[in-house]
């Protein structure tokens, strides 16, 4: 057979629209993508999501083992705590009905406090004797394991539902949110070693600043796991509030502020807290603003805003920017070094907004693990 006279253009029909080979080259991929495009996209996307689900499963299993081993090796429980801890890990909280928003905050506070009180009591029941520091560490570790378990269940549910229905649009929201979910999951997983050792975490910068201001003063109980003290600064009276360290707790700053304000109405409230930085912002940068700087589900912030409004007290805020990972992991030197700068800014804020004889309430918000006063 002689191929010397073979003409590729004639074979492909580049000049002839009726050539069947060219027609097939164009039409077959179109037909495939029309009928199977979503399924192909689903398979490609699913493979990436499945890798992250496997990571989430490893995170929840590893954190559970770390918690159980920590209790068995360091706290000597009288019996195996595994069955009881496994029940706690699957605990859930049903938020109150919010169809009528009037009075929803007290209901949410009651549900959350009931869960905290029950968890605290159940952890204590695992041991014949346990210190408050160790109890708060176990409680915080248990919250991390529970959070990782919940993240794994939700992501796996959405993934399996989309696969079951062969529905690509259904998996798109999960694909978009997964990077943020994995960022939080990685941060939670890496926080376990610091919590076990009782070392300060990034979120503790607020209590660290106020704790230094408390040195040499008499500490008194303000509310559950929260302390206050009184000091002087250039003719002003300062009331200082922070969670009671070095336990792993955020205390109850809302109740503490209510107690102090009802007895000694301050002229100014200053709140110091960690804040999640935006992408592109420098870690450990310090910003000033207005309003109640406190995270959580919002019950404490509502209470503080209510108190400040009722007594017409301005609320100023100083925040130290950091990522999710930095907030719940071992405090970096960069963040810790900002404590002195923040304290200087607090004094400048007091000088700029109050006069001699005024009273100022300074609140350090955050988890005070490893931070005394």
Phi, psi and omega in degrees: 000134184261115180260005184291334181263010181293128181246109182297320182297321179291321181295317181279343176071039182299334179258004183231112184290347183267003181296125184291328180295312178297322180298318180292321181301323182274320190279327183296312177300324179297315180298318180299314183287331177293315185268334186234006183301312180297321181293322177295314178298321179297319180294318180295313181293321183298323182297322178289318180295322180298323177297318180290326177295320177298320177297315180299320178296319178295319179300312183292323179288318180293318180294323177296315179297319179300316180296311182296316179295322179297316180295315183292321186273336186244336187247353174049064177292149181295335177216170184299120182276355188303310182301318182291320179295322179297325177292320179296321183299329181267006178299148176225162180235126178263115180290151181297159177296131183245021177298322173250106186290346180296122178081012183290327183298311177301325180292316178297316179300318181296316181296314182293316180295323178298318178296315180298315181296319180293316179299316179300315181294320182292323178294317178299328182290344179285343186232148174287330178204133180209139180284161180295325178298311181294323179297317180291326177295314179298319181296319179291318177298322178296322177296323178294314179299317180297319180296317179294323177297317181293318178300316179299314182297316182293312181297317180296321178298312181296321180295311182294326178295315179296319179295319182297320182271356186051045188246104181292316178302331181291332183269349182299314178301322178295318179299322181287325184272342187300320178301322179289322178296316182291327176299315179292319180297317178298319180296316179297317181296320182281348181282342187302312181301317180296320180293320180297325182273356178070031181269150180298143177249168184303325180293347182273009182293325178297306175300328179295317180298310182289327178299321177295324178290339181276347184304132179083003179253164178276122181267138179229158181284127178257321176197190183301123178055031181222135182237161176219159175211170183236140178211180182237151174209110177045052176082359176257149174265127180249130170253127185247134181230135172205163173294151185282108179269168006268025181291159179274079183213154173257357180066201177229078185297329179299312179293323180296316178296319178301317180297313182293316183294324180293334181263324183220095183295112180281161177269346183204141173242130176240126180245134180242126184207162170281154180218141178291130180277154174277156177299131182100341177280150179284137176292143179073012174287150185248134179229150177248151180196200182232150178106172184282109180273093180200137181268214181088196184278353173109352183291318179292320180295319177300315181297317180295316179298321179297316180296313182297321179292317182298322183259004178056052180251123176292143181242118177254157182224143170233125182237148177249115187285140177197162180280171177301316181297316181293328184292325185246009175250178180309129182301129179283158178298325180299318179287316182299325181292345180279351185301315181292321178297319179295318179298320177298319179293327176298314180295323176296320179296321178295315180297321184285335190240000178223167178237170178305135181095349179282165179242136182233137177252119180249126185239123174264112186259137176141175180282121188266025178304126178075004182245111178273189180216000000 
